[in-house]
Amino acid sequence: MSEARTITDHDEIRRWAEERSGVPTIVADTESDDGSGILRFDFGEREESLKEIDWEDFFDIFEQRRLALLAQDRVDGKTSRFFKFVER
């Protein structure tokens, strides 16, 4: 059985993503004038629709929107990359 947990600690979120080779991004077509957009992590081969941002910008947007990361650590004994951003 797989379980997801809610994470708000920045260090823990960064560690979760980096353990899966994830980088912080925004969906390019959703970028606003202030540089914010829909947050995502990109894993492995980079998707053109995602624009990589630095962790500081990522967490600025994360906090402004009062988000939490809903993340799954393992599924069927393997490392999971399932995640979703949810309201706190």
C-alpha positions as CSV (number, residue, x, y, z in Angstrom):
1,M,0.0,0.0,0.0
2,S,1.3,3.5,-0.8
3,E,0.8,6.5,1.3
4,A,1.4,10.2,0.6
5,R,2.5,12.8,3.2
6,T,2.1,16.5,3.3
7,I,5.4,18.5,3.5
8,T,5.9,22.2,4.1
9,D,9.5,22.3,5.3
10,H,11.7,23.7,2.5
11,D,14.7,21.6,3.2
12,E,12.6,18.4,3.2
13,I,10.9,19.4,0.0
14,R,14.2,20.1,-1.7
15,R,15.7,16.9,-0.4
16,W,12.6,14.9,-1.7
17,A,12.9,16.4,-5.2
18,E,16.7,16.1,-5.5
19,E,16.7,12.5,-4.4
20,R,14.6,11.9,-7.5
21,S,16.8,14.2,-9.8
22,G,14.0,16.7,-9.7
23,V,14.5,20.4,-10.4
24,P,12.0,23.2,-9.6
25,T,10.2,24.6,-12.6
26,I,7.1,26.6,-13.6
27,V,4.9,25.7,-16.5
28,A,6.1,28.2,-19.2
29,D,2.7,29.1,-20.6
30,T,1.4,30.1,-17.2
31,E,4.3,32.5,-16.3
32,S,3.0,35.9,-15.3
33,D,4.7,39.3,-15.4
34,D,6.1,38.8,-11.8
35,G,7.8,35.5,-12.9
36,S,5.4,33.2,-11.1
37,G,3.4,30.4,-12.7
38,I,2.2,26.9,-12.0
39,L,4.9,25.1,-10.0
40,R,6.1,21.7,-11.0
41,F,9.2,19.5,-10.6
42,D,10.9,18.2,-13.7
43,F,12.6,14.8,-13.4
44,G,15.2,13.3,-15.8
45,E,14.8,14.4,-19.4
46,R,13.7,18.0,-19.4
47,E,10.4,19.0,-20.8
48,E,10.2,22.0,-23.1
49,S,6.9,23.2,-21.5
50,L,8.7,23.6,-18.2
51,K,11.0,26.5,-17.3
52,E,13.6,25.8,-14.7
53,I,13.8,28.3,-11.8
54,D,16.0,28.5,-8.8
55,W,15.0,27.2,-5.4
56,E,14.7,30.7,-3.9
57,D,12.1,31.7,-6.5
58,F,10.4,28.4,-6.2
59,F,9.9,28.8,-2.4
60,D,8.9,32.4,-2.8
61,I,6.0,31.3,-5.0
62,F,5.3,28.3,-2.8
63,E,4.9,30.5,0.3
64,Q,3.0,33.3,-1.4
65,R,0.4,30.7,-2.4
66,R,0.5,29.0,1.0
67,L,1.1,25.6,-0.7
68,A,2.1,22.3,0.7
69,L,3.7,19.3,-1.1
70,L,1.7,16.1,-1.1
71,A,4.4,13.5,-1.8
72,Q,4.7,9.8,-2.0
73,D,8.0,8.3,-0.9
74,R,7.6,4.7,-2.1
75,V,5.1,2.6,-4.1
76,D,5.4,-1.2,-4.5
77,G,8.8,-1.0,-2.7
78,K,10.2,1.4,-5.3
79,T,11.0,5.1,-5.0
80,S,8.0,7.1,-6.1
81,R,8.0,10.5,-7.9
82,F,4.3,11.1,-7.3
83,F,3.6,14.6,-6.0
84,K,1.0,17.3,-6.0
85,F,0.9,20.9,-4.7
86,V,-2.1,21.5,-2.4
87,E,-3.4,24.3,-0.3
88,R,-2.3,24.3,3.3
